[in-house]
Amino acid sequence: MRETFQNDFEPLTKLYGRLYGDPITFKCNLQNFPDLPEWLRFTQRHQYDNGFLYGSPTSPGKNVIEIYATNKRSYEVVRHILVIKVVAEKMLPYQAEFFIKLREIEKVLPSSVQDEIRQDLQKLWDTEALEIVNISNALDRGGRVPLPLAGHFEGVYVKVGSEQYFSNCLLMVLRPQHQKQCTAGAKVKAPGGCNFCSIPSNCISWCKTELFDLTKQEPSPPPPTVGPGILESGGEFDPLESPPSVDFFPDYIVTVIVPLIIAIVLCLLLAYIMFGRREGVIQLYHHQTIHGNTDELRNMAGSRRVPPPLSTLPMFNSRTGDESPPLQSDSPSIPLIMAQ
């Protein structure tokens, strides 16, 4: 309960918590261990909700649980110790497990809700000597996380037991016709006169109802007898044969030598195309000619005594090499191309 841990914080935190309510998160673990026992689970939906420890012990003993409460407003931490003593009792011979689709685990764990579910199942079982054996979340049984929408719930498995044999309504679950309908995926309703859920959210799913008759179960085999650990006289130790040696040389050839040979062949082929064939020689000659012409033009530009090329003179005729007289400035029109 959040109120129990709220009183352990500082006085100012107490006053603030009473007025507004501090957000508190819980962490539980077995003493001297990082996690809880395998049969015990913890859930807290929101930091403003209470936390729930739930589960059914599998063997008698003593479990010391450490509970840490963290105030998310002031980041204070308090520690409580919870001691759970498990006492062995007689196993109920007849048990049944029901799936409640429209419930979530933290809504079923309060004792008032458990009493409502027990009353409906007592009418279904036709006995008042009924005890809840286990409550588990559907997500812990491989169920899928529902959509965050209204009307979508995780579902809860409730297991009850009694010393009285199953009622006729429960025995209908074992009929082949019922199992055939469930296998076909049909929506199976409660048999006639067997719908005893007073609250719609507590109604069970008939296709996921299972019955367990522990009186017919075979006893578990006895544990194996532990020997002295000494080999009998006359026995010989036969060690396992060592695995055969593996030759990695073929793998080395495939992964290293073959790619290296292919790379060398490609390099030789490229060198032959560039230097041995006509296309390659012509490309090299053109490249050398361009360099030579570029050097010649640079030398001409660097010497001031060399007359400028004729091609740079105005109105130079590239075919005859003659210069044309300059145009008259008083001409009304200047032709783009002069007649030769």
BAZALUM-543444 format. One record per residue (C-alpha): z, x, y; chain; residue number from 0. Coordinates in steps of 0.25 Angstrom, whole numbers. Layout:
! BAZALUM-543444
{lumkol {Z, X, Y}, 'A', NUM}
...
! end
This chain:
! BAZALUM-543444
{lumkol {0, 0, 0}, 'A', 0}
{lumkol {-4, 5, 14}, 'A', 1}
{lumkol {9, 0, 20}, 'A', 2}
{lumkol {18, 8, 10}, 'A', 3}
{lumkol {11, 21, 15}, 'A', 4}
{lumkol {10, 17, 29}, 'A', 5}
{lumkol {25, 18, 31}, 'A', 6}
{lumkol {25, 33, 26}, 'A', 7}
{lumkol {18, 37, 38}, 'A', 8}
{lumkol {23, 41, 52}, 'A', 9}
{lumkol {30, 31, 61}, 'A', 10}
{lumkol {19, 30, 71}, 'A', 11}
{lumkol {9, 28, 59}, 'A', 12}
{lumkol {18, 17, 54}, 'A', 13}
{lumkol {18, 10, 67}, 'A', 14}
{lumkol {3, 12, 68}, 'A', 15}
{lumkol {1, 8, 54}, 'A', 16}
{lumkol {9, -5, 55}, 'A', 17}
{lumkol {1, -9, 67}, 'A', 18}
{lumkol {-13, -5, 63}, 'A', 19}
{lumkol {-13, 0, 49}, 'A', 20}
{lumkol {-16, 15, 46}, 'A', 21}
{lumkol {-28, 18, 37}, 'A', 22}
{lumkol {-22, 24, 24}, 'A', 23}
{lumkol {-29, 30, 12}, 'A', 24}
{lumkol {-23, 33, -1}, 'A', 25}
{lumkol {-25, 44, -12}, 'A', 26}
{lumkol {-19, 44, -25}, 'A', 27}
{lumkol {-18, 54, -36}, 'A', 28}
{lumkol {-10, 58, -48}, 'A', 29}
{lumkol {1, 68, -45}, 'A', 30}
{lumkol {-4, 82, -46}, 'A', 31}
{lumkol {-18, 77, -49}, 'A', 32}
{lumkol {-29, 74, -40}, 'A', 33}
{lumkol {-33, 60, -45}, 'A', 34}
{lumkol {-27, 48, -51}, 'A', 35}
{lumkol {-25, 46, -66}, 'A', 36}
{lumkol {-37, 41, -73}, 'A', 37}
{lumkol {-32, 27, -75}, 'A', 38}
{lumkol {-27, 25, -61}, 'A', 39}
{lumkol {-36, 22, -49}, 'A', 40}
{lumkol {-35, 21, -34}, 'A', 41}
{lumkol {-42, 12, -24}, 'A', 42}
{lumkol {-42, 10, -9}, 'A', 43}
{lumkol {-53, 3, -2}, 'A', 44}
{lumkol {-50, 6, 12}, 'A', 45}
{lumkol {-40, 14, 20}, 'A', 46}
{lumkol {-34, 1, 25}, 'A', 47}
{lumkol {-32, -4, 11}, 'A', 48}
{lumkol {-21, -2, 1}, 'A', 49}
{lumkol {-24, 7, -11}, 'A', 50}
{lumkol {-23, 3, -26}, 'A', 51}
{lumkol {-19, 11, -38}, 'A', 52}
{lumkol {-23, 4, -51}, 'A', 53}
{lumkol {-26, 7, -65}, 'A', 54}
{lumkol {-21, 5, -79}, 'A', 55}
{lumkol {-13, 17, -86}, 'A', 56}
{lumkol {-19, 22, -99}, 'A', 57}
{lumkol {-6, 29, -104}, 'A', 58}
{lumkol {8, 29, -101}, 'A', 59}
{lumkol {14, 39, -92}, 'A', 60}
{lumkol {18, 42, -78}, 'A', 61}
{lumkol {8, 44, -66}, 'A', 62}
{lumkol {13, 50, -52}, 'A', 63}
{lumkol {3, 45, -42}, 'A', 64}
{lumkol {2, 52, -28}, 'A', 65}
{lumkol {-3, 43, -17}, 'A', 66}
{lumkol {-7, 49, -3}, 'A', 67}
{lumkol {-9, 40, 9}, 'A', 68}
{lumkol {-16, 45, 21}, 'A', 69}
{lumkol {-15, 38, 34}, 'A', 70}
{lumkol {-30, 39, 40}, 'A', 71}
{lumkol {-25, 37, 54}, 'A', 72}
{lumkol {-14, 48, 55}, 'A', 73}
{lumkol {-18, 56, 42}, 'A', 74}
{lumkol {-4, 56, 37}, 'A', 75}
{lumkol {-2, 56, 21}, 'A', 76}
{lumkol {9, 51, 13}, 'A', 77}
{lumkol {11, 52, -2}, 'A', 78}
{lumkol {17, 43, -12}, 'A', 79}
{lumkol {20, 44, -27}, 'A', 80}
{lumkol {17, 33, -36}, 'A', 81}
{lumkol {23, 34, -51}, 'A', 82}
{lumkol {16, 26, -61}, 'A', 83}
{lumkol {23, 25, -75}, 'A', 84}
{lumkol {14, 20, -86}, 'A', 85}
{lumkol {22, 13, -98}, 'A', 86}
{lumkol {14, 10, -111}, 'A', 87}
{lumkol {14, -5, -114}, 'A', 88}
{lumkol {8, -13, -125}, 'A', 89}
{lumkol {-7, -14, -124}, 'A', 90}
{lumkol {-12, -29, -122}, 'A', 91}
{lumkol {-21, -32, -134}, 'A', 92}
{lumkol {-31, -41, -127}, 'A', 93}
{lumkol {-38, -36, -114}, 'A', 94}
{lumkol {-49, -41, -106}, 'A', 95}
{lumkol {-56, -35, -94}, 'A', 96}
{lumkol {-63, -43, -83}, 'A', 97}
{lumkol {-72, -40, -71}, 'A', 98}
{lumkol {-69, -46, -58}, 'A', 99}
{lumkol {-82, -45, -50}, 'A', 100}
{lumkol {-77, -50, -36}, 'A', 101}
{lumkol {-65, -40, -35}, 'A', 102}
{lumkol {-62, -26, -30}, 'A', 103}
{lumkol {-51, -18, -36}, 'A', 104}
{lumkol {-41, -18, -24}, 'A', 105}
{lumkol {-42, -33, -23}, 'A', 106}
{lumkol {-38, -34, -38}, 'A', 107}
{lumkol {-26, -24, -38}, 'A', 108}
{lumkol {-16, -33, -30}, 'A', 109}
{lumkol {-7, -40, -39}, 'A', 110}
{lumkol {-10, -54, -33}, 'A', 111}
{lumkol {-25, -52, -37}, 'A', 112}
{lumkol {-21, -47, -51}, 'A', 113}
{lumkol {-13, -60, -53}, 'A', 114}
{lumkol {-24, -69, -49}, 'A', 115}
{lumkol {-34, -62, -59}, 'A', 116}
{lumkol {-23, -62, -70}, 'A', 117}
{lumkol {-21, -77, -68}, 'A', 118}
{lumkol {-36, -80, -69}, 'A', 119}
{lumkol {-37, -71, -82}, 'A', 120}
{lumkol {-25, -77, -88}, 'A', 121}
{lumkol {-32, -91, -87}, 'A', 122}
{lumkol {-44, -84, -93}, 'A', 123}
{lumkol {-36, -77, -104}, 'A', 124}
{lumkol {-27, -90, -106}, 'A', 125}
{lumkol {-14, -82, -106}, 'A', 126}
{lumkol {-4, -78, -96}, 'A', 127}
{lumkol {-1, -65, -103}, 'A', 128}
{lumkol {-11, -57, -96}, 'A', 129}
{lumkol {-10, -43, -89}, 'A', 130}
{lumkol {-20, -35, -81}, 'A', 131}
{lumkol {-22, -22, -88}, 'A', 132}
{lumkol {-32, -15, -79}, 'A', 133}
{lumkol {-40, -17, -66}, 'A', 134}
{lumkol {-51, -8, -63}, 'A', 135}
{lumkol {-62, -7, -52}, 'A', 136}
{lumkol {-76, -9, -57}, 'A', 137}
{lumkol {-81, 3, -50}, 'A', 138}
{lumkol {-72, 11, -59}, 'A', 139}
{lumkol {-79, 5, -71}, 'A', 140}
{lumkol {-93, 9, -66}, 'A', 141}
{lumkol {-96, -3, -57}, 'A', 142}
{lumkol {-105, -1, -45}, 'A', 143}
{lumkol {-100, -1, -30}, 'A', 144}
{lumkol {-103, -15, -24}, 'A', 145}
{lumkol {-111, -17, -11}, 'A', 146}
{lumkol {-102, -17, 1}, 'A', 147}
{lumkol {-105, -32, 3}, 'A', 148}
{lumkol {-96, -44, 3}, 'A', 149}
{lumkol {-95, -50, -11}, 'A', 150}
{lumkol {-97, -37, -18}, 'A', 151}
{lumkol {-85, -31, -26}, 'A', 152}
{lumkol {-83, -20, -35}, 'A', 153}
{lumkol {-77, -28, -46}, 'A', 154}
{lumkol {-64, -26, -54}, 'A', 155}
{lumkol {-61, -25, -69}, 'A', 156}
{lumkol {-48, -32, -73}, 'A', 157}
{lumkol {-42, -30, -87}, 'A', 158}
{lumkol {-31, -39, -93}, 'A', 159}
{lumkol {-24, -40, -106}, 'A', 160}
{lumkol {-16, -49, -114}, 'A', 161}
{lumkol {-9, -51, -128}, 'A', 162}
{lumkol {-16, -64, -130}, 'A', 163}
{lumkol {-30, -64, -136}, 'A', 164}
{lumkol {-42, -68, -127}, 'A', 165}
{lumkol {-45, -82, -123}, 'A', 166}
{lumkol {-58, -90, -126}, 'A', 167}
{lumkol {-63, -87, -112}, 'A', 168}
{lumkol {-62, -72, -114}, 'A', 169}
{lumkol {-68, -72, -128}, 'A', 170}
{lumkol {-81, -78, -123}, 'A', 171}
{lumkol {-84, -65, -117}, 'A', 172}
{lumkol {-86, -59, -131}, 'A', 173}
{lumkol {-96, -70, -135}, 'A', 174}
{lumkol {-110, -65, -137}, 'A', 175}
{lumkol {-116, -75, -128}, 'A', 176}
{lumkol {-107, -71, -117}, 'A', 177}
{lumkol {-111, -56, -119}, 'A', 178}
{lumkol {-126, -59, -120}, 'A', 179}
{lumkol {-125, -66, -106}, 'A', 180}
{lumkol {-118, -54, -100}, 'A', 181}
{lumkol {-128, -44, -106}, 'A', 182}
{lumkol {-140, -53, -100}, 'A', 183}
{lumkol {-133, -52, -86}, 'A', 184}
{lumkol {-131, -66, -85}, 'A', 185}
{lumkol {-120, -71, -75}, 'A', 186}
{lumkol {-109, -76, -85}, 'A', 187}
{lumkol {-99, -86, -80}, 'A', 188}
{lumkol {-86, -89, -86}, 'A', 189}
{lumkol {-86, -98, -99}, 'A', 190}
{lumkol {-82, -112, -97}, 'A', 191}
{lumkol {-67, -114, -93}, 'A', 192}
{lumkol {-65, -99, -92}, 'A', 193}
{lumkol {-67, -97, -77}, 'A', 194}
{lumkol {-52, -95, -72}, 'A', 195}
{lumkol {-54, -86, -59}, 'A', 196}
{lumkol {-47, -94, -48}, 'A', 197}
{lumkol {-52, -84, -38}, 'A', 198}
{lumkol {-67, -81, -38}, 'A', 199}
{lumkol {-65, -66, -35}, 'A', 200}
{lumkol {-57, -65, -48}, 'A', 201}
{lumkol {-68, -71, -57}, 'A', 202}
{lumkol {-71, -61, -69}, 'A', 203}
{lumkol {-85, -57, -74}, 'A', 204}
{lumkol {-87, -62, -88}, 'A', 205}
{lumkol {-97, -52, -92}, 'A', 206}
{lumkol {-88, -40, -89}, 'A', 207}
{lumkol {-76, -46, -96}, 'A', 208}
{lumkol {-72, -38, -108}, 'A', 209}
{lumkol {-61, -41, -119}, 'A', 210}
{lumkol {-53, -30, -126}, 'A', 211}
{lumkol {-45, -33, -139}, 'A', 212}
{lumkol {-36, -21, -141}, 'A', 213}
{lumkol {-31, -26, -154}, 'A', 214}
{lumkol {-45, -24, -161}, 'A', 215}
{lumkol {-47, -10, -155}, 'A', 216}
{lumkol {-46, 1, -165}, 'A', 217}
{lumkol {-35, 11, -162}, 'A', 218}
{lumkol {-39, 24, -156}, 'A', 219}
{lumkol {-41, 36, -166}, 'A', 220}
{lumkol {-29, 45, -167}, 'A', 221}
{lumkol {-30, 58, -160}, 'A', 222}
{lumkol {-35, 70, -168}, 'A', 223}
{lumkol {-25, 79, -175}, 'A', 224}
{lumkol {-23, 92, -168}, 'A', 225}
{lumkol {-24, 104, -178}, 'A', 226}
{lumkol {-16, 117, -178}, 'A', 227}
{lumkol {-27, 124, -171}, 'A', 228}
{lumkol {-28, 134, -183}, 'A', 229}
{lumkol {-41, 136, -191}, 'A', 230}
{lumkol {-39, 133, -205}, 'A', 231}
{lumkol {-39, 145, -215}, 'A', 232}
{lumkol {-52, 148, -221}, 'A', 233}
{lumkol {-60, 142, -209}, 'A', 234}
{lumkol {-70, 151, -202}, 'A', 235}
{lumkol {-74, 150, -188}, 'A', 236}
{lumkol {-88, 148, -186}, 'A', 237}
{lumkol {-92, 151, -172}, 'A', 238}
{lumkol {-104, 144, -165}, 'A', 239}
{lumkol {-117, 152, -165}, 'A', 240}
{lumkol {-121, 158, -152}, 'A', 241}
{lumkol {-133, 151, -145}, 'A', 242}
{lumkol {-146, 158, -148}, 'A', 243}
{lumkol {-151, 168, -137}, 'A', 244}
{lumkol {-161, 163, -127}, 'A', 245}
{lumkol {-173, 172, -123}, 'A', 246}
{lumkol {-175, 169, -108}, 'A', 247}
{lumkol {-187, 179, -107}, 'A', 248}
{lumkol {-198, 167, -108}, 'A', 249}
{lumkol {-191, 160, -97}, 'A', 250}
{lumkol {-191, 172, -89}, 'A', 251}
{lumkol {-206, 174, -91}, 'A', 252}
{lumkol {-209, 159, -87}, 'A', 253}
{lumkol {-200, 159, -75}, 'A', 254}
{lumkol {-202, 173, -69}, 'A', 255}
{lumkol {-214, 181, -75}, 'A', 256}
{lumkol {-224, 169, -75}, 'A', 257}
{lumkol {-222, 165, -60}, 'A', 258}
{lumkol {-223, 180, -56}, 'A', 259}
{lumkol {-236, 182, -63}, 'A', 260}
{lumkol {-242, 169, -57}, 'A', 261}
{lumkol {-238, 174, -43}, 'A', 262}
{lumkol {-244, 188, -45}, 'A', 263}
{lumkol {-257, 181, -50}, 'A', 264}
{lumkol {-257, 172, -37}, 'A', 265}
{lumkol {-255, 184, -28}, 'A', 266}
{lumkol {-267, 192, -35}, 'A', 267}
{lumkol {-276, 180, -34}, 'A', 268}
{lumkol {-273, 178, -19}, 'A', 269}
{lumkol {-275, 193, -16}, 'A', 270}
{lumkol {-289, 192, -23}, 'A', 271}
{lumkol {-293, 180, -15}, 'A', 272}
{lumkol {-289, 186, -2}, 'A', 273}
{lumkol {-294, 201, -4}, 'A', 274}
{lumkol {-304, 200, -15}, 'A', 275}
{lumkol {-313, 188, -12}, 'A', 276}
{lumkol {-323, 187, -1}, 'A', 277}
{lumkol {-316, 176, 6}, 'A', 278}
{lumkol {-304, 185, 8}, 'A', 279}
{lumkol {-312, 197, 13}, 'A', 280}
{lumkol {-319, 188, 23}, 'A', 281}
{lumkol {-306, 183, 28}, 'A', 282}
{lumkol {-300, 197, 29}, 'A', 283}
{lumkol {-313, 202, 37}, 'A', 284}
{lumkol {-312, 190, 47}, 'A', 285}
{lumkol {-298, 193, 49}, 'A', 286}
{lumkol {-301, 208, 52}, 'A', 287}
{lumkol {-313, 204, 61}, 'A', 288}
{lumkol {-304, 195, 69}, 'A', 289}
{lumkol {-294, 206, 71}, 'A', 290}
{lumkol {-305, 216, 75}, 'A', 291}
{lumkol {-311, 206, 86}, 'A', 292}
{lumkol {-297, 203, 91}, 'A', 293}
{lumkol {-294, 218, 93}, 'A', 294}
{lumkol {-308, 220, 100}, 'A', 295}
{lumkol {-305, 208, 110}, 'A', 296}
{lumkol {-291, 214, 113}, 'A', 297}
{lumkol {-297, 228, 116}, 'A', 298}
{lumkol {-308, 221, 125}, 'A', 299}
{lumkol {-297, 214, 133}, 'A', 300}
{lumkol {-289, 226, 135}, 'A', 301}
{lumkol {-300, 234, 141}, 'A', 302}
{lumkol {-303, 231, 156}, 'A', 303}
{lumkol {-316, 239, 156}, 'A', 304}
{lumkol {-324, 230, 146}, 'A', 305}
{lumkol {-332, 219, 153}, 'A', 306}
{lumkol {-328, 205, 149}, 'A', 307}
{lumkol {-336, 199, 138}, 'A', 308}
{lumkol {-348, 191, 142}, 'A', 309}
{lumkol {-342, 179, 136}, 'A', 310}
{lumkol {-332, 179, 146}, 'A', 311}
{lumkol {-341, 178, 158}, 'A', 312}
{lumkol {-344, 165, 165}, 'A', 313}
{lumkol {-357, 157, 160}, 'A', 314}
{lumkol {-360, 167, 149}, 'A', 315}
{lumkol {-371, 164, 140}, 'A', 316}
{lumkol {-367, 167, 126}, 'A', 317}
{lumkol {-382, 167, 121}, 'A', 318}
{lumkol {-389, 176, 131}, 'A', 319}
{lumkol {-377, 184, 137}, 'A', 320}
{lumkol {-381, 181, 151}, 'A', 321}
{lumkol {-372, 176, 162}, 'A', 322}
{lumkol {-376, 163, 170}, 'A', 323}
{lumkol {-375, 163, 185}, 'A', 324}
{lumkol {-363, 156, 190}, 'A', 325}
{lumkol {-364, 142, 194}, 'A', 326}
{lumkol {-367, 137, 208}, 'A', 327}
{lumkol {-354, 131, 214}, 'A', 328}
{lumkol {-363, 121, 222}, 'A', 329}
{lumkol {-369, 115, 210}, 'A', 330}
{lumkol {-366, 100, 209}, 'A', 331}
{lumkol {-364, 101, 194}, 'A', 332}
{lumkol {-361, 112, 184}, 'A', 333}
{lumkol {-367, 110, 170}, 'A', 334}
{lumkol {-358, 112, 158}, 'A', 335}
{lumkol {-369, 119, 150}, 'A', 336}
{lumkol {-380, 127, 158}, 'A', 337}
{lumkol {-394, 127, 152}, 'A', 338}
{lumkol {-399, 140, 147}, 'A', 339}
! end
